Structure formats: C-alpha cells, structure tokens
Amino acid sequence: MSDFLFGTVEYFTNDFQACIMNNLTIENPSVIKAHYSKLKDEVIRRSDSPADQEKLLQNLDKAYQRLKINLFGAEDEEHGS
C-alpha cells in the first residue's frame, strides 16, 4: 500500500479488506484482531508526535469499527452494544 495515504481511515479500511481477501488464498490465514494489533504497532512506530499518534489510532479504530459493521452488522460485539 502507498505510504502517501498511511494513517487515513481509507488506508486502514483497504488494508483490512486486503487482509481478508488474502486470507481466502493462503494456507494459514491471520486473525483480523491480530492484523489490527500489527497495524496499531506500526502506527506507534511511525508516529511523529503524540498528537499524530492519537489521530492515526482514531482512524485505525474507525476503520476497524467500519469493518466489523460490514462483516457482522454490529458496532461493538465485544462489549455487547
């Protein structure tokens, strides 16, 4: 993926979708939650400032919530809301 868009909601959404599509063709698919953790670690590593990190993590969370809604039809299955 292009680093130009890194950190946008669209970037993270596309990355999650690519992960799902790749999981269809590989022998040992990764869990979406593990992919989320990998992206979170990358955000922490690449952030220039605490404010930048906070914004990128918010974008990651928005993309993850969007993915869960698209896949499962629920905003937050883990917390029952």
A tleap script that builds the chain and sets N, CA, C and O, in Angstrom:
source leaprc.protein.ff14SB
mol = sequence {
  NMET SER ASP PHE LEU PHE GLY THR VAL GLU
  TYR PHE THR ASN ASP PHE GLN ALA CYS ILE
  MET ASN ASN LEU THR ILE GLU ASN PRO SER
  VAL ILE LYS ALA HIE TYR SER LYS LEU LYS
  ASP GLU VAL ILE ARG ARG SER ASP SER PRO
  ALA ASP GLN GLU LYS LEU LEU GLN ASN LEU
  ASP LYS ALA TYR GLN ARG LEU LYS ILE ASN
  LEU PHE GLY ALA GLU ASP GLU GLU HIE GLY
  CSER
}
set mol.1.N position { 0.841 -1.180 0.000 }
set mol.1.CA position { 0.000 0.000 0.000 }
set mol.1.C position { 0.887 1.244 0.000 }
set mol.1.O position { 2.023 1.234 0.475 }
set mol.2.N position { 0.340 2.270 -0.531 }
set mol.2.CA position { 1.073 3.525 -0.642 }
set mol.2.C position { 1.250 4.182 0.724 }
set mol.2.O position { 0.307 4.270 1.512 }
set mol.3.N position { 2.462 4.638 0.989 }
set mol.3.CA position { 2.710 5.366 2.234 }
set mol.3.C position { 2.083 6.750 2.206 }
set mol.3.O position { 1.914 7.378 3.251 }
set mol.4.N position { 1.736 7.231 1.015 }
set mol.4.CA position { 1.134 8.555 0.875 }
set mol.4.C position { -0.152 8.664 1.685 }
set mol.4.O position { -0.428 9.714 2.265 }
set mol.5.N position { -0.927 7.613 1.732 }
set mol.5.CA position { -2.202 7.621 2.439 }
set mol.5.C position { -2.111 7.022 3.840 }
set mol.5.O position { -3.118 6.941 4.544 }
set mol.6.N position { -0.925 6.606 4.247 }
set mol.6.CA position { -0.815 5.916 5.531 }
set mol.6.C position { -1.468 6.722 6.642 }
set mol.6.O position { -1.222 7.917 6.806 }
set mol.7.N position { -2.302 6.032 7.396 }
set mol.7.CA position { -2.917 6.653 8.559 }
set mol.7.C position { -4.329 7.144 8.341 }
set mol.7.O position { -5.016 7.495 9.301 }
set mol.8.N position { -4.782 7.176 7.084 }
set mol.8.CA position { -6.159 7.606 6.833 }
set mol.8.C position { -7.115 6.448 7.102 }
set mol.8.O position { -6.712 5.284 7.094 }
set mol.9.N position { -8.365 6.772 7.337 }
set mol.9.CA position { -9.377 5.729 7.540 }
set mol.9.C position { -9.444 4.854 6.291 }
set mol.9.O position { -9.560 3.632 6.388 }
set mol.10.N position { -9.372 5.480 5.128 }
set mol.10.CA position { -9.422 4.735 3.867 }
set mol.10.C position { -8.251 3.757 3.756 }
set mol.10.O position { -8.434 2.616 3.331 }
set mol.11.N position { -7.059 4.195 4.131 }
set mol.11.CA position { -5.880 3.327 4.089 }
set mol.11.C position { -6.100 2.090 4.955 }
set mol.11.O position { -5.895 0.964 4.502 }
set mol.12.N position { -6.519 2.305 6.203 }
set mol.12.CA position { -6.712 1.177 7.109 }
set mol.12.C position { -7.854 0.275 6.643 }
set mol.12.O position { -7.754 -0.947 6.752 }
set mol.13.N position { -8.936 0.859 6.127 }
set mol.13.CA position { -10.052 0.068 5.613 }
set mol.13.C position { -9.581 -0.822 4.468 }
set mol.13.O position { -9.886 -2.014 4.437 }
set mol.14.N position { -8.842 -0.246 3.534 }
set mol.14.CA position { -8.317 -1.023 2.407 }
set mol.14.C position { -7.358 -2.104 2.873 }
set mol.14.O position { -7.350 -3.206 2.324 }
set mol.15.N position { -6.559 -1.803 3.871 }
set mol.15.CA position { -5.609 -2.780 4.398 }
set mol.15.C position { -6.345 -3.963 5.032 }
set mol.15.O position { -5.966 -5.114 4.817 }
set mol.16.N position { -7.393 -3.684 5.812 }
set mol.16.CA position { -8.195 -4.765 6.395 }
set mol.16.C position { -8.852 -5.603 5.300 }
set mol.16.O position { -8.874 -6.830 5.389 }
set mol.17.N position { -9.386 -4.949 4.273 }
set mol.17.CA position { -10.032 -5.675 3.183 }
set mol.17.C position { -9.031 -6.549 2.437 }
set mol.17.O position { -9.353 -7.677 2.062 }
set mol.18.N position { -7.829 -6.044 2.220 }
set mol.18.CA position { -6.786 -6.835 1.570 }
set mol.18.C position { -6.424 -8.045 2.424 }
set mol.18.O position { -6.204 -9.136 1.898 }
set mol.19.N position { -6.363 -7.856 3.730 }
set mol.19.CA position { -6.072 -8.964 4.647 }
set mol.19.C position { -7.137 -10.050 4.522 }
set mol.19.O position { -6.816 -11.236 4.452 }
set mol.20.N position { -8.399 -9.642 4.496 }
set mol.20.CA position { -9.496 -10.609 4.373 }
set mol.20.C position { -9.397 -11.360 3.050 }
set mol.20.O position { -9.530 -12.583 3.020 }
set mol.21.N position { -9.169 -10.643 1.968 }
set mol.21.CA position { -9.074 -11.285 0.654 }
set mol.21.C position { -7.872 -12.220 0.589 }
set mol.21.O position { -7.971 -13.308 0.021 }
set mol.22.N position { -6.751 -11.822 1.154 }
set mol.22.CA position { -5.569 -12.683 1.168 }
set mol.22.C position { -5.811 -13.936 1.996 }
set mol.22.O position { -5.286 -15.004 1.679 }
set mol.23.N position { -6.600 -13.810 3.050 }
set mol.23.CA position { -6.893 -14.964 3.895 }
set mol.23.C position { -7.631 -16.059 3.130 }
set mol.23.O position { -7.579 -17.227 3.515 }
set mol.24.N position { -8.312 -15.692 2.058 }
set mol.24.CA position { -9.045 -16.680 1.265 }
set mol.24.C position { -8.118 -17.579 0.468 }
set mol.24.O position { -8.512 -18.672 0.061 }
set mol.25.N position { -6.890 -17.129 0.239 }
set mol.25.CA position { -5.994 -17.872 -0.651 }
set mol.25.C position { -4.734 -18.411 0.021 }
set mol.25.O position { -3.934 -19.084 -0.629 }
set mol.26.N position { -4.542 -18.129 1.299 }
set mol.26.CA position { -3.323 -18.614 1.953 }
set mol.26.C position { -3.645 -19.765 2.899 }
set mol.26.O position { -4.772 -19.913 3.372 }
set mol.27.N position { -2.634 -20.566 3.158 }
set mol.27.CA position { -2.816 -21.763 3.975 }
set mol.27.C position { -3.071 -21.443 5.442 }
set mol.27.O position { -3.908 -22.086 6.075 }
set mol.28.N position { -2.370 -20.468 5.990 }
set mol.28.CA position { -2.526 -20.093 7.395 }
set mol.28.C position { -3.008 -18.652 7.495 }
set mol.28.O position { -2.199 -17.737 7.648 }
set mol.29.N position { -4.328 -18.440 7.409 }
set mol.29.CA position { -4.840 -17.070 7.444 }
set mol.29.C position { -4.613 -16.404 8.799 }
set mol.29.O position { -4.518 -17.074 9.827 }
set mol.30.N position { -4.529 -15.081 8.781 }
set mol.30.CA position { -4.351 -14.351 10.032 }
set mol.30.C position { -5.703 -13.897 10.564 }
set mol.30.O position { -6.650 -13.700 9.802 }
set mol.31.N position { -5.780 -13.738 11.853 }
set mol.31.CA position { -6.990 -13.269 12.512 }
set mol.31.C position { -7.038 -11.748 12.366 }
set mol.31.O position { -6.015 -11.073 12.478 }
set mol.32.N position { -8.236 -11.215 12.116 }
set mol.32.CA position { -8.387 -9.773 11.915 }
set mol.32.C position { -7.894 -8.994 13.138 }
set mol.32.O position { -7.267 -7.945 12.992 }
set mol.33.N position { -8.171 -9.501 14.331 }
set mol.33.CA position { -7.724 -8.816 15.556 }
set mol.33.C position { -6.193 -8.762 15.606 }
set mol.33.O position { -5.622 -7.771 16.060 }
set mol.34.N position { -5.534 -9.822 15.142 }
set mol.34.CA position { -4.069 -9.822 15.095 }
set mol.34.C position { -3.568 -8.808 14.071 }
set mol.34.O position { -2.549 -8.152 14.287 }
set mol.35.N position { -4.280 -8.681 12.968 }
set mol.35.CA position { -3.904 -7.694 11.956 }
set mol.35.C position { -4.085 -6.277 12.513 }
set mol.35.O position { -3.268 -5.392 12.257 }
set mol.36.N position { -5.157 -6.074 13.272 }
set mol.36.CA position { -5.384 -4.786 13.942 }
set mol.36.C position { -4.194 -4.460 14.854 }
set mol.36.O position { -3.694 -3.336 14.845 }
set mol.37.N position { -3.751 -5.431 15.627 }
set mol.37.CA position { -2.614 -5.218 16.541 }
set mol.37.C position { -1.342 -4.881 15.771 }
set mol.37.O position { -0.559 -4.031 16.196 }
set mol.38.N position { -1.142 -5.549 14.639 }
set mol.38.CA position { 0.026 -5.266 13.808 }
set mol.38.C position { -0.019 -3.828 13.285 }
set mol.38.O position { 0.990 -3.122 13.304 }
set mol.39.N position { -1.192 -3.403 12.819 }
set mol.39.CA position { -1.332 -2.028 12.335 }
set mol.39.C position { -1.145 -1.020 13.465 }
set mol.39.O position { -0.538 0.033 13.266 }
set mol.40.N position { -1.663 -1.337 14.645 }
set mol.40.CA position { -1.507 -0.446 15.796 }
set mol.40.C position { -0.031 -0.279 16.148 }
set mol.40.O position { 0.422 0.833 16.418 }
set mol.41.N position { 0.715 -1.376 16.146 }
set mol.41.CA position { 2.153 -1.307 16.413 }
set mol.41.C position { 2.864 -0.455 15.363 }
set mol.41.O position { 3.775 0.307 15.686 }
set mol.42.N position { 2.442 -0.588 14.102 }
set mol.42.CA position { 3.047 0.203 13.035 }
set mol.42.C position { 2.763 1.693 13.224 }
set mol.42.O position { 3.641 2.527 13.004 }
set mol.43.N position { 1.539 2.025 13.632 }
set mol.43.CA position { 1.185 3.427 13.894 }
set mol.43.C position { 2.070 3.984 15.004 }
set mol.43.O position { 2.612 5.082 14.877 }
set mol.44.N position { 2.213 3.240 16.076 }
set mol.44.CA position { 3.027 3.691 17.207 }
set mol.44.C position { 4.475 3.905 16.772 }
set mol.44.O position { 5.118 4.878 17.169 }
set mol.45.N position { 4.973 2.993 15.961 }
set mol.45.CA position { 6.357 3.077 15.492 }
set mol.45.C position { 6.573 4.260 14.546 }
set mol.45.O position { 7.627 4.895 14.583 }
set mol.46.N position { 5.596 4.556 13.709 }
set mol.46.CA position { 5.779 5.566 12.663 }
set mol.46.C position { 5.305 6.967 13.042 }
set mol.46.O position { 5.543 7.914 12.292 }
set mol.47.N position { 4.650 7.119 14.169 }
set mol.47.CA position { 4.101 8.428 14.555 }
set mol.47.C position { 5.208 9.411 14.901 }
set mol.47.O position { 6.192 9.068 15.557 }
set mol.48.N position { 5.017 10.646 14.440 }
set mol.48.CA position { 5.997 11.704 14.692 }
set mol.48.C position { 5.794 12.388 16.036 }
set mol.48.O position { 6.742 12.912 16.622 }
set mol.49.N position { 4.558 12.384 16.525 }
set mol.49.CA position { 4.252 13.075 17.778 }
set mol.49.C position { 3.080 12.375 18.456 }
set mol.49.O position { 2.362 11.611 17.813 }
set mol.50.N position { 2.879 12.627 19.747 }
set mol.50.CA position { 1.723 12.036 20.437 }
set mol.50.C position { 0.390 12.435 19.799 }
set mol.50.O position { -0.531 11.621 19.734 }
set mol.51.N position { 0.281 13.674 19.331 }
set mol.51.CA position { -0.966 14.122 18.694 }
set mol.51.C position { -1.198 13.380 17.381 }
set mol.51.O position { -2.320 12.981 17.073 }
set mol.52.N position { -0.128 13.201 16.615 }
set mol.52.CA position { -0.203 12.459 15.360 }
set mol.52.C position { -0.601 11.008 15.641 }
set mol.52.O position { -1.452 10.444 14.953 }
set mol.53.N position { 0.017 10.419 16.647 }
set mol.53.CA position { -0.287 9.038 17.017 }
set mol.53.C position { -1.755 8.886 17.411 }
set mol.53.O position { -2.416 7.934 16.997 }
set mol.54.N position { -2.259 9.814 18.203 }
set mol.54.CA position { -3.652 9.753 18.644 }
set mol.54.C position { -4.609 9.804 17.454 }
set mol.54.O position { -5.576 9.044 17.400 }
set mol.55.N position { -4.340 10.697 16.502 }
set mol.55.CA position { -5.190 10.832 15.313 }
set mol.55.C position { -5.156 9.556 14.473 }
set mol.55.O position { -6.196 9.082 14.014 }
set mol.56.N position { -3.964 9.004 14.275 }
set mol.56.CA position { -3.833 7.784 13.477 }
set mol.56.C position { -4.522 6.603 14.156 }
set mol.56.O position { -5.151 5.783 13.487 }
set mol.57.N position { -4.405 6.513 15.478 }
set mol.57.CA position { -5.076 5.429 16.200 }
set mol.57.C position { -6.597 5.583 16.136 }
set mol.57.O position { -7.318 4.587 16.070 }
set mol.58.N position { -7.085 6.824 16.154 }
set mol.58.CA position { -8.525 7.053 15.986 }
set mol.58.C position { -8.976 6.598 14.600 }
set mol.58.O position { -10.037 5.989 14.458 }
set mol.59.N position { -8.175 6.891 13.584 }
set mol.59.CA position { -8.501 6.459 12.229 }
set mol.59.C position { -8.500 4.936 12.120 }
set mol.59.O position { -9.360 4.353 11.462 }
set mol.60.N position { -7.535 4.305 12.766 }
set mol.60.CA position { -7.479 2.844 12.778 }
set mol.60.C position { -8.726 2.272 13.437 }
set mol.60.O position { -9.323 1.327 12.921 }
set mol.61.N position { -9.121 2.832 14.563 }
set mol.61.CA position { -10.321 2.361 15.258 }
set mol.61.C position { -11.577 2.559 14.410 }
set mol.61.O position { -12.452 1.693 14.392 }
set mol.62.N position { -11.674 3.689 13.709 }
set mol.62.CA position { -12.824 3.936 12.830 }
set mol.62.C position { -12.891 2.888 11.724 }
set mol.62.O position { -13.961 2.359 11.423 }
set mol.63.N position { -11.752 2.595 11.129 }
set mol.63.CA position { -11.711 1.594 10.057 }
set mol.63.C position { -12.072 0.212 10.595 }
set mol.63.O position { -12.784 -0.545 9.935 }
set mol.64.N position { -11.584 -0.119 11.787 }
set mol.64.CA position { -11.877 -1.422 12.397 }
set mol.64.C position { -13.364 -1.541 12.718 }
set mol.64.O position { -13.966 -2.588 12.477 }
set mol.65.N position { -13.959 -0.486 13.257 }
set mol.65.CA position { -15.398 -0.492 13.543 }
set mol.65.C position { -16.199 -0.619 12.254 }
set mol.65.O position { -17.184 -1.355 12.200 }
set mol.66.N position { -15.781 0.093 11.224 }
set mol.66.CA position { -16.446 0.023 9.920 }
set mol.66.C position { -16.402 -1.408 9.382 }
set mol.66.O position { -17.396 -1.916 8.862 }
set mol.67.N position { -15.249 -2.046 9.511 }
set mol.67.CA position { -15.092 -3.426 9.060 }
set mol.67.C position { -16.035 -4.357 9.814 }
set mol.67.O position { -16.703 -5.195 9.208 }
set mol.68.N position { -16.089 -4.208 11.138 }
set mol.68.CA position { -16.967 -5.065 11.942 }
set mol.68.C position { -18.427 -4.868 11.566 }
set mol.68.O position { -19.192 -5.832 11.521 }
set mol.69.N position { -18.817 -3.633 11.298 }
set mol.69.CA position { -20.199 -3.365 10.896 }
set mol.69.C position { -20.483 -4.030 9.551 }
set mol.69.O position { -21.536 -4.639 9.368 }
set mol.70.N position { -19.546 -3.912 8.614 }
set mol.70.CA position { -19.739 -4.515 7.297 }
set mol.70.C position { -19.772 -6.036 7.353 }
set mol.70.O position { -20.532 -6.667 6.619 }
set mol.71.N position { -18.961 -6.624 8.210 }
set mol.71.CA position { -18.896 -8.085 8.292 }
set mol.71.C position { -19.973 -8.688 9.175 }
set mol.71.O position { -20.571 -9.706 8.826 }
set mol.72.N position { -20.220 -8.067 10.312 }
set mol.72.CA position { -21.080 -8.677 11.317 }
set mol.72.C position { -22.372 -7.921 11.576 }
set mol.72.O position { -23.275 -8.447 12.227 }
set mol.73.N position { -22.474 -6.705 11.079 }
set mol.73.CA position { -23.678 -5.913 11.276 }
set mol.73.C position { -23.837 -5.365 12.680 }
set mol.73.O position { -24.951 -5.040 13.092 }
set mol.74.N position { -22.743 -5.256 13.423 }
set mol.74.CA position { -22.807 -4.749 14.799 }
set mol.74.C position { -21.671 -3.766 15.016 }
set mol.74.O position { -20.576 -3.933 14.479 }
set mol.75.N position { -21.944 -2.739 15.811 }
set mol.75.CA position { -20.912 -1.740 16.080 }
set mol.75.C position { -19.845 -2.238 17.030 }
set mol.75.O position { -18.662 -1.966 16.831 }
set mol.76.N position { -20.246 -2.966 18.064 }
set mol.76.CA position { -19.267 -3.381 19.061 }
set mol.76.C position { -19.701 -4.695 19.684 }
set mol.76.O position { -20.308 -4.710 20.755 }
set mol.77.N position { -19.393 -5.790 19.021 }
set mol.77.CA position { -19.785 -7.098 19.530 }
set mol.77.C position { -19.075 -7.454 20.831 }
set mol.77.O position { -19.639 -8.151 21.675 }
set mol.78.N position { -17.838 -6.981 21.001 }
set mol.78.CA position { -17.064 -7.340 22.184 }
set mol.78.C position { -17.674 -6.790 23.462 }
set mol.78.O position { -17.536 -7.395 24.525 }
set mol.79.N position { -18.348 -5.648 23.369 }
set mol.79.CA position { -18.896 -5.014 24.558 }
set mol.79.C position { -20.417 -5.078 24.599 }
set mol.79.O position { -21.042 -4.483 25.476 }
set mol.80.N position { -21.013 -5.797 23.651 }
set mol.80.CA position { -22.449 -6.020 23.679 }
set mol.80.C position { -23.308 -4.830 23.347 }
set mol.80.O position { -24.490 -4.820 23.692 }
set mol.81.N position { -22.754 -3.811 22.681 }
set mol.81.CA position { -23.607 -2.675 22.330 }
set mol.81.C position { -23.853 -2.624 20.843 }
set mol.81.O position { -24.551 -1.731 20.363 }
savepdb mol mol.pdb
quit
